[in-house]
Amino acid sequence: MKKYISNKNYWKPIALFLTMFIAIAFTSCENEDENAGGGPITISKVYLQDVNSDVQDREVSFARLGQLIRIEGSGFLGLKQVLINGYSTYFNPVYLSNTSMLIRVSGDTPTIEAEDDVRNTIRFINSNNETTFSFEIRSSAPVITNISNTMPLPNEQITVYGTGLIEISKVVFPGDIEVSDGIVVDEDGEFFIVTVPAGVSEDGGSLFIESANGGAYSPAYFNFKKGVILDFDGNGDLGEFGDTIRQDELQSASIGEGNVSQGKYVYHGPTGTDPFPAASNRNSEVFTSGGESWRAQLTPYIPAETPLDQVGFQFDVFVPEPWEGSGFLQVLLINNFNGGEWNGAVYNYVPWIVDEEIEPFQTTGWTTVTIPFTDFYSFSDDSTEFTFEDILLLREGATYKNFGFFFNNSDIQLSNVTRKDSDVEFLSSATSVKVYTDNWRIVSLETPAFSDF
């Protein structure tokens, strides 16, 4: 028979252990409650998380809408709410520790429209504490998509189009000519108007802007006079053969408002009392002489190996009366076409078709048209990596090297314009539309990269 002897000393270490465990557990709960329920919050640094950057975790003093940021500090456990510029912003607790958190700046966050007392702040709130951290929030980076006239005269105004163009503080023209006064900005950031200063470099280049959203460059096509192949005033030679427009048929009266004509220019419309008839092509023709060498003139500035989507043709156009429903300009890289083609080394300019509908086209002054060479039908295959060399070889191998324009007045299949399937057809009609062009030039479409980080 076994005896069980009671020993009070046996229970002492167990009781001590239980007491310590309860004390530790209670303390731990207190600490956890402090973290979960709202301890003091401090912010030390903010980092931009950008997998596409060479520096994927970069300390920053500002962030843009849509960007992911990592915030370092303390007291993040138990965080209830984060307000960026006053906007309650979602964060995933999985990516939160007591000293670090990830949060994406919502695209709905107000920037310049935020109230003054919350603009450029991040506010952190838990159950018992909150803190506000001063931190600049910018809209998406500004982008320049188009310039109304890329070869204006000094003291003329131009309109620069794009996105995020708010609070423009400075415009820098080629030659480092700065303008900071008199800039008129659209409240939605879609454009701004600026007066062109004297002294802009004739070597051309990009416009650079500084704005509330940061900096941005335009494509490098502003005032690139070295790319002019024909301006009817001595740069380039006009071809005179067949039924083409001759030198003595050029016009020179000052026309246009805002951006006015520059010397001589070519008129593409009918010169007599009769309009161009419907269903007709080659109603007017104008060409270069064909003796020009694009390789010699242009490759010192636009290397032959430049990807073709980074090179284009520009011209200035003036249309003083509504142009709609009939007629188009055919731009020809070489002179071996009969008119009206929608294939080969041509591009057809039909500005009155917008979003597959007829929309009258008219200008008050001279405006610039930009056509990437990849929009010419022979070079529009996205599966082929064309370069400027392909354009040069095409012209050098042609029998008739003249570059020029037809005015055509034939019927138009919408599918040829949009390059998408469609049964819609715009039937031509007699027209006396007035269309003028000038300053034919080859330009770089490359946009310099800019980073303000």
MARRO-59876 format. One record per atom (N, C-alpha, C): residue in one letter; z, x, y. Coordinates in steps of 0.05 Angstrom, whole numbers, plus 32768, in hexadecimal, padded with zeros to 4 digits. Atoms other than C-alpha are relative to their C-alpha. Layout:
AZXY
...
! end
This chain:
M800080117FE9
M800080008000
M800080128019
K80027FF07FE8
K7FE9801C8042
K80137FF78015
K7FEF80067FE9
K80178020807D
K7FF08004801A
Y800C7FFE7FE6
Y7FFD801480C3
Y801780058014
I7FEB7FF87FEE
I8029803980F5
I7FF67FFC801D
S800780047FE3
S80268023813E
S80078019800F
N7FFC7FE77FF0
N801C805F816D
N7FF67FFA801C
K800880077FE4
K801C804E81B7
K7FF08017800D
N800F7FEA7FF4
N8001809481C9
N7FE27FFE7FF9
Y801C80028009
Y7FC1808481A3
Y7FEF7FF08014
W801080117FED
W7FAC804F81D7
W7FFF800B801C
K80007FF67FE5
K7FBA80788215
K7FE5800C8009
P801A7FF57FF7
P7F7880A08217
P7FEB7FEA8002
I801480157FFF
I7F5080618208
I80047FEF8019
A7FFA800F7FE8
A7F73803B823F
A7FF7800F8019
L80087FEF7FEA
L7F668075826F
L7FE27FFF8004
F801D80007FFF
F7F1D8077825D
F7FF57FE6800A
L8009801A7FF7
L7F16802C8266
L80057FFD801E
T7FFA80027FE3
T7F38803182AA
T7FEC800F8011
M80137FF07FF2
M7F0A806982C0
M7FE47FF38000
F801A800C8002
F7ECC804582A7
F7FFD7FE88013
I800180187FEF
I7EDF800582CC
I7FFF8009801D
A80007FF67FE5
A7EED802D830B
A7FE4800B8008
I801B7FF67FFB
I7EAA80528306
I7FEC7FEA8003
A801380177FFF
A7E85801282F7
A80037FF1801A
F7FFC800F7FE7
F7EA67FF08332
F7FF5800F8018
T800A7FEF7FEA
T7E96802A8360
T7FE17FFF8000
S801D80018002
S7E4E802B8346
S7FF57FE6800A
C8009801A7FF7
C7E477FE18352
C80027FFE801F
E7FFE80007FE4
E7E627FEB8398
E7FE9800F800E
N80167FF17FF5
N7E2F802283A5
N7FE57FF27FFD
E8019800F8005
E7DF77FF98386
E7FFE7FE98013
D800180167FED
D7E0B7FBE83B0
D7FFA8009801C
E80057FF57FE5
E7E0B7FEA83ED
E7FE280058004
N801D7FFA7FFF
N7DC4800183DD
N7FF07FE67FFF
A801080198003
A7DAB7FBD83C7
A80067FEC8016
G7FF980147FED
G7DD07F9683FB
G7FFD8009801D
G80057FF97FE4
G7DC07FBE8439
G800F8017800C
G7FF47FE97FF4
G7DD780048447
G7FF080088019
P800F7FF67FE9
P7DC1802A8486
P7FE4800A7FF9
I801C7FF78005
I7D768038848B
I7FF980158014
T800A7FEB7FEE
T7D5A807884A7
T7FE380077FF8
I801C7FF88004
I7D11808F84AF
I7FFD801C8009
S80047FE47FF8
S7CFE80D884AF
S7FE380078004
K801C7FF87FFE
K7CB380DF84A2
K7FEE7FEA7FF5
V80158012800B
V7C7380B78494
V7FE980107FF7
Y80177FF1800C
Y7C3B80D08468
Y7FE97FEC7FFB
L8018800F8007
L7BF480B68460
L7FF880077FE3
Q80097FFD801C
Q7BDF80AC8417
Q7FE27FFA7FFF
D801D80027FFF
D7B9480B98414
D7FF480107FEA
V800B7FF18017
V7B7580CB83D1
V7FE5800C8006
N801A7FF57FF9
N7B3280D983F3
N800180178013
S7FFD7FEA7FED
S7B4E810D8421
S8007801A7FF2
D7FF87FE6800B
D7B5781588415
D801E80028000
V7FE380017FFF
V7B9F814C8429
V80087FE37FFA
Q7FFB801B8009
Q7BB3810F8401
Q801B7FF58008
D7FE580087FF8
D7BFB810D8419
D8006800F801A
R7FFF7FF27FE6
R7BFA811E8463
R80147FF28013
E7FEE800C7FED
E7C3281148495
E7FF07FF88019
V800F800B7FEA
V7C1880E984CE
V80127FF38015
S7FF1800E7FEB
S7C2D80CB8510
S7FF47FE58006
F800B801B7FFE
F7C01808D8509
F7FF27FF97FE6
A800F80098017
A7BDE806384D6
A7FEE7FE98009
R801380157FF9
R7BA4803284D6
R80037FE87FED
L800080188010
L7B9D7FEC84BB
L7FF380067FE5
G800B7FFC801B
G7B927FED8470
G800980197FF2
Q7FF97FE7800C
Q7BAF80328465
Q801B7FFE7FF2
L7FE77FFF8010
L7BE680428432
L80118017800B
I7FEF7FEB7FF5
I7C218068844E
I801980027FEE
R7FE67FFA800E
R7C5F8088842E
R801480068015
I7FEB7FFC7FEC
I7C9F80848456
I8018800D7FF3
E7FE97FF3800A
E7CD880B4844B
E80187FFA8012
G7FE780067FF1
G7D2080A78460
G80177FFB7FED
S7FEA80078012
S7D5D80878440
S80077FE38005
G7FF7801B7FFE
G7D7A80438432
G7FEB7FEB7FFA
F801680148005
F7D3A80228418
F80077FED7FEA
L7FF980138014
L7D5A800383DB
L800E7FE8800C
G7FF680187FF4
G7D6A7FBC83EB
G7FF17FF68018
L801080087FE9
L7D347FB7841F
L7FF67FE47FFD
K8008801C8001
K7D257F6F842F
K7FE57FFB800D
Q801880067FF1
Q7CED7F728462
Q7FF780188010
V800B7FEC7FEF
V7CBE7FA28486
V7FEC7FF38013
L8012800B7FEC
L7C9C7F8D84C6
L7FF18016800F
I80117FEC7FF2
I7C627FB784E1
I7FF37FF28017
N8009800D7FE7
N7C527FA68529
N80087FE28000
G7FF7801B8000
G7C7A7F67851D
G7FF67FEF7FE9
Y800D800F8016
Y7C517F5384E0
Y800F80067FE6
S7FF27FFC8019
S7C787F48849F
S7FED800B7FEB
T80137FF18011
T7C577F79846E
T800B80027FE4
Y7FF87FFF801D
Y7C5A7F758422
Y8003801D7FF7
F7FFD7FE6800E
F7C757FB083FB
F80097FFA7FE4
N7FF98003801C
N7C7D7FB883B0
N801980107FFA
P7FE77FF28005
P7CC57FC8839C
P7FFE80167FEA
V80047FEC8014
V7CAA7FF08361
V7FFB801B800C
Y80067FE77FF3
Y7C9380258393
Y801480068016
L7FEB7FFC7FEC
L7CD5802983B7
L8018800D7FF2
S7FE67FF48008
S7D11805783AD
S801280008019
N7FEE80017FE9
N7D4C806183DA
N7FF780128016
T80087FED7FEB
T7D29809A83FE
T7FE280008006
S801D80007FFC
S7CDF808983FA
S7FF57FE57FF9
M800D80188006
M7CB1804E83FB
M7FE280028007
L801D80027FFA
L7C66803E83FA
L7FFB7FE4800C
I8008801A7FF4
I7C4980078426
I7FE48002800C
R801B80007FF5
R7C027FF4843A
R80017FEF801A
V8002800F7FE6
V7BF57FE08483
V7FEC7FEA7FFC
S801180178004
S7BD87F9B847E
S7FE97FFF8014
G801680047FED
G7B947F8D849C
G80057FEA8014
D7FF980157FEE
D7BB47F5184BD
D801480088015
T7FED7FF67FEC
T7BE47F7C84E5
T7FF58000801C
P800A7FFE7FE4
P7BDC7F728530
P8003801C800B
T7FFE7FE57FF4
T7BCE7FB18558
T80037FFD801E
I7FFE80027FE3
I7BBD7FAC85A2
I800A7FE48008
E7FF6801B7FF9
E7BCD7F61859F
E801D7FFB7FF9
A7FE480038007
A7C137F6D8585
A80117FFF8019
E7FED80017FE9
E7C4D7F5D85B4
E8009801C8007
D7FF97FE67FF6
D7C627F9885DE
D8019800B7FF2
D7FE67FF7800B
D7CA87F9B85C0
D7FFE80077FE2
V80027FF9801C
V7C8E7FA28579
V7FE780117FFA
R80187FF08004
R7C4C7FC78583
R8008801D7FF9
N7FFB7FE58009
N7C4B800A855F
N801D80047FF6
T7FE57FFD800D
T7C8C7FFE8539
T7FFF7FF77FE3
I7FFB800A801B
I7CA27FF684F1
I801E7FF97FFE
R7FE480098000
R7CE17FCD84E8
R80087FFB7FE2
F7FF68002801B
F7D0A7FD284A7
F801A7FF08000
I7FE980138000
I7D3D7F9C8495
I800A7FFE7FE3
N7FF380088019
N7D6F7F95845C
N80167FEC8007
S7FED80157FFB
S7DAA7F678455
S801380058017
N7FEB7FFA7FED
N7DD97F8C8483
N7FF780128017
N80087FED7FEC
N7DB07FBD84AB
N7FE27FFD8006
E801D7FFE7FFA
E7D6D7FC784CD
E7FFC80188013
T80077FEB7FEE
T7D4A7FFE84F2
T7FE37FFD8008
T801B80017FF6
T7D0B8002851C
T7FF6801D8005
F800B7FE57FFF
F7CDF80408517
F7FE67FFF8011
S80187FFF7FEF
S7CAB8050854D
S7FEA800F7FF1
F80167FF4800F
F7C69805D852B
F7FE67FF18008
E8019800B7FF6
E7C2280538545
E7FF07FF37FEA
I8012800E8012
I7BF7801F8522
I7FE67FFB800E
R801A80037FF5
R7BAD8020852F
R7FEF7FEE7FEF
S8013800F8010
S7B757FF2851B
S7FEF80137FF0
S80127FEF800F
S7B3F800B84EC
S7FF280138013
A800D7FEC7FEF
A7B1C80498505
A7FE77FF4800D
P8018800B7FF3
P7AE680398539
P7FE7800B7FF4
V801A7FF9800B
V7A9E803B8523
V7FEA7FF98015
I801780067FEE
I7A5F8040854F
I7FE87FFB7FEE
T801780088011
T7A24801C852F
T7FE68001800E
N801A80027FF1
N79F080188566
N80058005801D
I7FFF7FFB7FE3
I79E1802C85AD
I7FE77FF2800C
S801680117FF6
S79B67FFE85D8
S7FE880108009
N80157FEE7FF8
N798D803785F5
N8009801D7FFC
T7FF67FE58006
T7992807E85DB
T7FF180168010
M800C7FED7FEE
M7965809E860F
M7FFE7FF4801C
P8000800D7FE6
P797A807D8651
P7FFE80158016
L80007FEF7FE8
L797380998697
L801D8003800A
P7FE67FFD7FF4
P79B180B486BB
P80067FE88012
N7FF680177FF0
N79DB807D86DD
N7FF87FE57FF5
E80058019800D
E79C0804886AE
E80187FF97FEE
Q7FEB80088012
Q79F180208684
Q7FF47FFD7FE4
I80078005801C
I79EF801E8638
I80177FF07FF4
T7FEC800F8010
T7A137FF18607
T8003800E7FE5
V7FFB7FF38019
V7A33801285CB
V800E7FEB7FEE
Y7FF780158012
Y7A3E7FE4858F
Y800F800C7FE8
G7FF27FF78017
G7A6D7FEA8554
G80177FEF7FF9
T7FE8800F8007
T7AB17FD6853A
T801880118009
G7FE87FF27FF8
G7AF77FE88552
G7FFE800E801A
L80047FF37FE6
L7ADE7FFB8597
L80127FF48015
I7FED800C7FED
I7B1D7FE985BD
I800D80178010
E7FF27FEE7FED
E7B3E800B85F9
E7FF2801B7FFF
I800F7FE77FFE
I7B0780408600
I8009800F8018
S7FF57FF17FEA
S7B268076862A
S7FEC8016800A
K80137FEB7FF9
K7AED80A98629
K7FE77FFF7FEF
V80197FFD800F
V7AA480B18616
V7FF5801C8007
V800B7FE57FFC
V7A8880F7860D
V7FE380007FF7
F801C7FFF8005
F7A3D80FF8612
F7FF7801C7FF8
P80097FE58007
P7A14813985F6
P7FFF80138018
G7FFC7FED7FEA
G7A2181778620
G801C7FFF800A
D7FE380027FF9
D7A6C81668623
D80037FF3801C
I7FFE800F7FE7
I7A618137865E
I80127FE87FFA
E7FEC80158006
E7A9E81098660
E80007FEA8015
V7FFD80187FEE
V7AA480C3867D
V80197FF27FF8
S7FE8800E8006
S7AE780A18682
S80047FE88012
D7FFE80167FED
D7ADC807086BB
D7FEA7FEB7FFC
G801480158000
G7AB8802E86BE
G7FF77FF77FE5
I80078008801B
I7AB780228673
I80097FE37FFC
V7FFA801D8004
V7AB37FD78665
V80017FFB7FE2
V7FFB8003801C
V7ACF7FC58621
V80017FE37FF8
D7FFF801A800B
D7AC47F8685F8
D801C7FFC7FF4
E7FE580058009
E7B077F6585E8
E800280007FE1
D7FFF8000801E
D7AF47F5F859E
D7FF8801B7FF4
G80067FE5800A
G7AE17FA9859A
G7FE580037FF3
E801A7FFE800D
E7A997F9C8587
E7FEC80108011
F80127FF07FEF
F7A797FC185C2
F800F80098019
F7FF77FF97FE5
F7A857FE58603
F7FE880098010
I80167FF97FED
I7A597FF48640
I800980188010
V7FF97FE87FF1
V7A5780378662
V7FE8800A800F
T80167FF67FF0
T7A2D80578698
T7FFA801D7FF8
V80097FE68009
V7A0580948683
V800280148017
P7FFE7FEC7FEB
P7A1780D286AC
P7FE880128002
A80147FEB7FFD
A79E8810786C6
A800880187FEF
G7FFB7FE7800D
G79E2814886A0
G80037FFF7FE2
V7FFE8002801E
V79E0812E8658
V7FEC80137FF4
S80117FEC800D
S79C38164862B
S7FE77FF47FF4
E80198009800C
E797A815B8618
E7FFD80097FE3
D7FFF7FF9801D
D798B817B85D5
D800A7FE87FF0
G7FF68018800D
G79AB813885C7
G801880057FEE
G7FE97FFF8011
G79E281298596
G800E7FE57FFE
S7FF080198003
S7A1A80F7858B
S80107FFA8018
L7FEA80087FED
L7A4580D085BA
L801A80027FF1
F7FE58000800B
F7A8F80DA85AE
F80117FEE8011
I7FEE80127FF1
I7AC380A685C1
I801D80057FF8
E7FE480018006
E7B0E80A585C6
E80097FE38006
S7FF7801C7FFD
S7B2F806185BD
S801C7FFD7FF6
A7FE58006800A
A7B71804085AC
A800080027FE2
N80017FFE801D
N7B5980428564
N7FF9801C7FF6
G80087FE58008
G7B47808C8565
G7FE58007800B
G801A7FF67FF7
G7B0680B2856E
G7FEA7FF87FED
A801780068011
A7AC080A78554
A7FE7800C800D
Y801A7FF67FF7
Y7A7A80C58558
Y7FEB7FEB7FFB
S8018800F8006
S7A3880A1855D
S7FEE80127FEF
P80157FEE800C
P79FC80B98534
P7FF680138015
A80087FEA7FEE
A79DF80F88551
A7FE47FFC800C
Y801B80067FF6
Y79A380D68572
Y7FFF7FFB801E
F800080077FE4
F79B880D085BB
F7FF180168010
N800E7FEE7FEE
N798780EF85ED
N7FF380187FF2
F800C7FEA800F
F7964811985B7
F7FE380028009
K801B7FFE7FF5
K7927812A85E1
K7FEF80147FF1
K80107FED8010
K7912816385B4
K7FF37FF27FE8
G800C800F8016
G7901812D8581
G7FE97FEE8009
V801580127FF6
V78CE810985AE
V7FE580097FF6
I801B7FF98009
I788A8107858E
I7FEA7FF48012
L8013800B7FEC
L786980DC85C4
L800F7FEF8014
D7FF380107FEB
D788380C28607
D7FEC7FF88015
F801680087FEE
F783F80B9862A
F8002800D801B
D7FFD7FF17FE7
D785680E88661
D7FFF801E7FFC
G80037FE48004
G7844812B8644
G800D800B7FE7
N7FF47FF7801A
N787081318606
N7FF17FF27FEA
G8011800B8014
G7841812885CC
G7FE57FF8800B
D801B80067FF8
D77F7811885CD
D7FF77FE57FF6
L800A801A8007
L77D980D385CD
L7FE580037FF2
G801A7FFF800E
G77A080C9859B
G7FED7FEC800D
E801480127FF4
E776080AB85B7
E7FE87FFF7FED
F801680038013
F773080938581
F7FFE7FE37FF8
G8004801C8009
G771380528567
G80087FEC8015
D7FF780157FEE
D773480168586
D801D8004800A
T7FE57FFB7FF7
T777580388598
T80037FFF801E
I7FFA80017FE4
I7797803185DB
I7FFD801C800C
R80067FE77FF2
R777F8068860B
R801580068016
Q7FEE7FF77FEB
Q77A58090863F
Q7FFD7FEE8019
D800380107FE7
D778780678678
D80087FE37FFC
E7FF7801B8005
E77A080278656
E801F7FFF8000
L7FE380007FFE
L77E9803D865A
L80097FF3801A
Q7FF5800C7FE8
Q7815801A868D
Q80178011800B
S7FEB7FEF7FF3
S7847803886BE
S80107FF18015
A7FF0800F7FED
A7862800086EA
A801D7FFF7FF7
S7FE480018007
S78AE7FFF86EC
S80077FE57FF5
I7FF98019800C
I78C57FC986BC
I801B80037FF2
G7FE68000800E
G79087FB5869D
G801780008014
E7FE880007FF0
E794D7FA986B8
E8016800E7FF1
G7FEA7FF1800D
G79897FD586AB
G7FF5801B7FF6
N800E7FE8800A
N796280078681
N7FE27FFC8006
V801B80047FF5
V791F800E86A5
V7FEC80127FF2
S80157FF0800C
S78DD802B868F
S8001801D800B
Q7FFF7FE47FF9
Q78D480768691
Q7FE3800B8000
G801B7FF67FFE
G788F808A86AA
G7FED7FED7FF2
K80148010800D
K78558073867F
K800B7FF57FE5
Y7FF8800C8019
Y785C80468642
Y7FE87FF07FF5
V8016800E800C
V782F801F8613
V80067FE27FFD
Y7FFE801D8002
Y78227FD48613
Y7FF17FF87FE6
H800C8007801A
H78147FB685CE
H7FF47FE47FFF
G800A801C8000
G78007F6F85E3
G7FE37FFE8008
P801C80047FF7
P77BD7F5085F5
P7FFD8007801D
T80057FF87FE4
T779E7F6B8635
T7FEE7FEC800F
G801180137FF2
G776D7F338643
G800F7FE58002
T7FF5801B7FFE
T77777EE8864B
T80047FF37FE5
D7FFE800C801B
D77707EDA8601
D8018800B7FF1
P7FEA7FF68011
P77AD7EDE85D3
P7FF6800D7FE7
F80077FF6801A
F77AD7F048592
F7FFE7FE87FED
P800380178012
P77927ED3855E
P801380017FE8
A7FF080018019
A77BB7EBC8522
A7FF2800D7FE9
A800A7FF58019
A77B27EDC84DE
A7FED80188006
S80107FE87FF9
S77987F1E84FC
S801280188000
N7FF17FE68000
N77AC7F6784F8
N7FF280148012
R800B7FEA7FEF
R77A27FA68521
R7FF67FF5801B
N8007800C7FE7
N77A27F7D8561
N800180158017
S80007FE87FEE
S77B57FBC8587
S800980187FEF
E7FFB7FE8800F
E77BA8004856F
E800680178014
V7FFA7FE97FF0
V77DB8042858D
V800B80167FED
F7FF97FEA8012
F77E38086856B
F8004801A800F
T80007FE47FF7
T77F580CE8576
T7FE5800D7FF9
S801A7FF28005
S77BC81018574
S7FFD80097FE3
G80017FF6801B
G77CF8117852D
G8001801E7FFE
G7FFF7FE38000
G77D181608541
G801D800B8001
E7FE47FF77FFD
E781D81628547
E800B800A7FE5
S7FF27FF68018
S784881898515
S801D7FF88001
W7FE480088001
W788981668505
W801180167FF5
R7FF07FEB800C
R789F81A184DC
R800880158015
A7FFB7FEC7FEB
A789881D28516
A80127FF58015
Q7FF1800B7FEA
Q78B581A3854A
Q801D7FF87FF8
L7FE7800E8006
L78EE81828524
L8013800F7FED
T7FEE7FF48013
T790881AD84EB
T80148015800B
P7FEA7FEF7FF4
P792D81DE851A
P80197FEF8006
Y7FE980117FF9
Y795A81A28529
Y80077FED7FE9
I7FFB80118017
I7952817584EB
I7FF4800E7FE8
P800B7FF08017
P794B81A284AD
P7FF17FEE7FED
A8011800F8012
A7916818D847B
A80107FF57FE9
E7FF1800A8017
E794B81858445
E80147FEA8007
T7FEE80157FF8
T79718151846C
T7FFB7FE67FF0
P8005801A800E
P797B81118443
P7FF37FEC8013
L801180107FEF
L794980DF845C
L800E7FE9800D
D7FF180157FF2
D797C80A9846B
D800F800A8018
Q7FF47FF47FE8
Q799680D984A0
Q7FEC80078015
V80157FFA7FED
V795480DC84C5
V7FF17FE58006
G800D80197FF9
G793080A484EB
G7FED80038017
F801380027FE9
F78FC808F851E
F800C7FED8014
Q7FF680117FEB
Q791180738561
Q7FE97FFB8014
F801180057FE8
F78EA80528599
F800E7FEC8012
D7FF580137FED
D78FB802B85D7
D7FEC7FE98003
V801180177FFF
V78E17FE485DC
V80097FEE8017
F7FFA80147FEB
F78DD7FB18615
F7FF07FE77FFA
V800D801A8005
V78CE7F688607
V800B7FEC8015
P7FF580107FEA
P78D67F408648
P80007FE27FFC
E8001801C8006
E78C67EFC862B
E80067FFB7FE2
P7FF98005801C
P78DD7EDA85EA
P7FE980067FED
W80137FFA8015
W78B97EF585AD
W800A7FF27FE7
E7FF7800F8017
E78BD7EC58573
E7FE97FF47FF0
G801280108011
G78977EA98538
G7FE6800E7FF7
S80197FF48008
S785B7ED88535
S7FFE801C800B
G80057FE57FF7
G78477F21853A
G801580147FF8
F7FEE7FEB8006
F78667F638526
F7FF3801B8006
L80097FE57FFD
L78617FAD8534
L8001800E7FE6
Q80017FF08018
Q784B7FD884FA
Q8001801D8008
V7FFD7FE47FFA
V7864802084FE
V7FF580107FE8
L800F7FF28015
L7837805084D7
L8006801E8002
L7FFB7FE38001
L784B809784C1
L7FE6800F8001
I801B7FF48000
I780180A784B7
I7FEC7FEA8005
N801480147FF8
N77C1808584CB
N7FEB7FFB7FEA
N801380078015
N77A2806C848A
N80057FE47FF6
F7FFA801C8008
F77B48022848B
F7FED7FED8010
N801280147FF4
N778B7FE4849B
N800E7FEB8011
G7FF080137FF0
G77C47FBC84BB
G800A7FE97FEE
G7FF48016800E
G77F37F88849F
G800D80077FE6
E7FF47FF78019
E780D7FB28464
E801E7FFD8001
W7FE380018003
W78547FA8844B
W800880147FEA
N7FFA7FEA8013
N78537FE78420
N7FF5801A800B
G800A7FE67FF7
G784580318426
G8011800C8016
A7FF27FF07FEC
A78588060845E
A80017FF1801B
V7FFE80107FE8
V786480288491
V801A7FF28001
Y7FE980127FFC
Y789C7FFE84AE
Y7FF67FEA8013
N800780177FEF
N78927FB984CD
N80187FF6800F
Y7FEB80087FEE
Y78BC7FA78508
Y7FFC7FE38009
V8001801D7FFA
V78C97F5C850D
V801B7FF7800B
P7FE580047FF5
P79047F54853C
P80087FE38003
W7FFA801C7FFB
W78FE7F088541
W80097FF27FE6
I7FF5800B8019
I79137EFD84F8
I801C800C7FFD
V7FE47FF78001
V79607F0084F6
V800E7FED7FEC
D7FF2800F8015
D79887EEA84B9
D7FEE7FEB7FF4
E80158010800D
E79487ECD849B
E7FF67FE98010
E800980167FEE
E793D7E9F84D6
E7FF2800C8018
I800D7FF87FE7
I79137EA18515
I801480008016
E7FEF7FFE7FE9
E793B7EB98550
E7FF1800F8016
P80107FF37FEB
P79177EC88592
P800C801B8007
F7FF87FE57FF8
F79197F1285A4
F7FF68005801C
Q80077FFA7FE4
Q791A7F2785ED
Q80148015800A
T7FEE7FEC7FF4
T79367F618615
T7FFE7FFF801E
T80007FFF7FE3
T794A7F67865E
T7FF7801C800A
G80097FE57FFA
G793E7FB2865E
G7FF6800D7FE7
W800A7FF18018
W79267FE8862F
W801680057FED
T7FEB7FFC8014
T794D7FEC85EF
T7FF480107FE9
T80097FEE8015
T794A801D85B6
T80017FF37FE4
V80028009801B
V7933800C8570
V800380197FEE
T7FFC7FEA8013
T794B80398537
T7FF77FF77FE4
I800A8006801B
I7926803984F4
I800580187FEE
P7FFD7FEB8014
P7942806584BC
P7FE680047FF0
F80197FFC800F
F790880858496
F80027FF47FE4
T7FFD800D801A
T792580678457
T7FF97FE28002
D8009801C7FFE
D791080238473
D7FE17FFE7FFF
F801D80008005
F78C78038846F
F7FFB7FFB7FE2
Y8002800A801B
Y78AC80188430
Y7FFD80167FEB
S80047FEA8013
S78968059840E
S801A800E7FF9
F7FE87FF08003
F78DC80758415
F80197FEE7FFD
S7FEA80138001
S790780378408
S800D7FFE7FE5
D7FF58002801B
D7916804383BE
D801B800E7FFF
D7FE57FF48000
D7961804D83BA
D800580137FE9
S7FFC7FEE8018
S795A80708376
S7FF5801C8004
T800C7FE67FFA
T793480AA8396
T800E800D8017
E7FF27FF27FEA
E795780DE83C1
E7FEB800E8011
F80147FF57FEE
F792380E983F7
F800D80128014
T7FF77FEF7FEA
T792A811F842B
T7FEA80008016
F80137FFE7FEA
F7908812C846E
F7FE7800F7FF7
E80177FF1800B
E78DA815C8448
E7FEB7FED7FF5
D80138014800A
D78BA811F8427
D7FEF7FF48016
I800F800A7FEA
I78A58104846A
I7FED8016800A
L80117FEA7FF7
L788B81488480
L7FE880047FEE
L80167FFB8013
L786281518441
L7FEC7FE98000
L801380177FFE
L7845810A8446
L7FED80048018
R80117FFE7FE8
R782C8117848C
R7FEE80197FFE
E80107FE88002
E7814815E847E
E7FE97FFD7FEC
G801480048014
G77EC81458442
G7FEC7FEA8007
A801180177FF9
A77CC810A8466
A7FE68009800D
T801A7FFB7FF3
T77838108847B
T80027FFA801E
Y7FFD80087FE5
Y779580E484BB
Y801E80008007
K7FE37FFB7FFC
K77D880FE84D5
K800B7FF28019
N7FF7800E7FE8
N77DC80D08511
N80187FED7FFA
F7FE980128002
F781F80AC8519
F7FFC7FEA8015
G800480147FEC
G781D8069853C
G80087FE47FF9
F7FF9801D8002
F7822801D8542
F7FE77FEF7FFF
F801280177FFE
F77F87FE08533
F80117FE9800B
F7FF5801B7FFC
F78087F9C8551
F7FF07FEE7FED
N800C80138013
N77FA7F6B8518
N80097FE48005
N7FF9801C7FFC
N77F97F20851C
N7FF97FEF7FE8
S8006800E801A
S77F37F0C84D3
S80197FF17FF7
D7FEB800F800C
D781D7EDD84A9
D801580137FF4
I7FEA7FEE8009
I78617EF88493
I800F7FF27FE9
Q7FEF80098015
Q78837EEE8450
Q801C800A8005
L7FE57FF77FFB
L78CE7EEE845A
L800980157FEC
S7FF77FEC8015
S78D77F158419
S7FF8801C8008
N80097FE67FF7
N78B07F4E8439
N8013800C8015
V7FED7FF77FEB
V78E27F518472
V801B80067FF5
T7FE57FFC800B
T79227F49844C
T800180117FE6
R80037FF2801A
R79087F6A840C
R80127FF37FEA
K7FF280118014
K79297F3283E5
K7FED7FE87FFA
D801180168008
D79087EF983BF
D80037FE88013
S800080177FEF
S78F47EBF83EB
S7FE47FF48001
D801A800E7FFE
D78BC7E8B83EF
D7FFA7FF9801D
V800480087FE4
V78C37E84843B
V7FE98011800C
E80167FF27FF2
E78857E968464
E80007FF7801D
F800380057FE4
F787E7E9B84AF
F7FE280028007
L801D80007FFA
L78377E8684C1
L7FFC8009801C
S80067FF57FE6
S78197EAB84FB
S7FF37FEB8013
S800D80107FEC
S78007E8B853B
S7FF780128017
A800A7FEF7FEA
A77DA7EA48578
A801780078012
T7FEA7FF67FEF
T78077ECE85A4
T7FF780128016
S80047FEE7FE9
S78077EF085E7
S8019800F8007
V7FE67FF37FFB
V784B7F1185DF
V7FFC801B800D
K80017FE77FF2
K78587F4C860C
K801580137FF3
V7FEF7FEC800D
V78747F8885E6
V7FF8801C800A
Y80057FE57FF5
Y787B7FCE8604
Y801280147FF0
T7FF07FEB800C
T7892800F85E3
T7FFD801A800F
D80017FE57FF4
D78A2805685FA
D801380127FF1
N7FED7FEB800B
N78C6809685E6
N80027FFF7FE2
W80007FFE801D
W78B2809B859D
W800D801A7FF8
R7FF17FE78006
R78E180CD857D
R800B7FFF7FE3
I7FF37FFC801A
I78FD80E8853B
I801C800A8006
V7FE47FFA7FFA
V794980EC853A
V801080047FE6
S7FEC7FFE8016
S798380FF850E
S80127FE78001
L7FED80178002
L79AD80C584F6
L801B80087FF6
E7FE67FF6800A
E79E680F184DF
E80167FFA8014
T7FE880047FF0
T7A2A80DD84F9
T801580147FFA
P7FEB7FEC8006
P7A5C81168500
P801A7FF37FF6
A7FE7800B800A
A7A9C810B84DA
A801680068014
F7FE97FFC7FEE
F7ADB81028502
F80197FF77FF2
S7FE68007800B
S7B23810184EC
S801580068016
D7FEB7FFA7FED
D7B5E80FA851A
D801B80057FF2
F7FE87FF8800E
F7B90810D84E4
F8002801E7FFF
! end
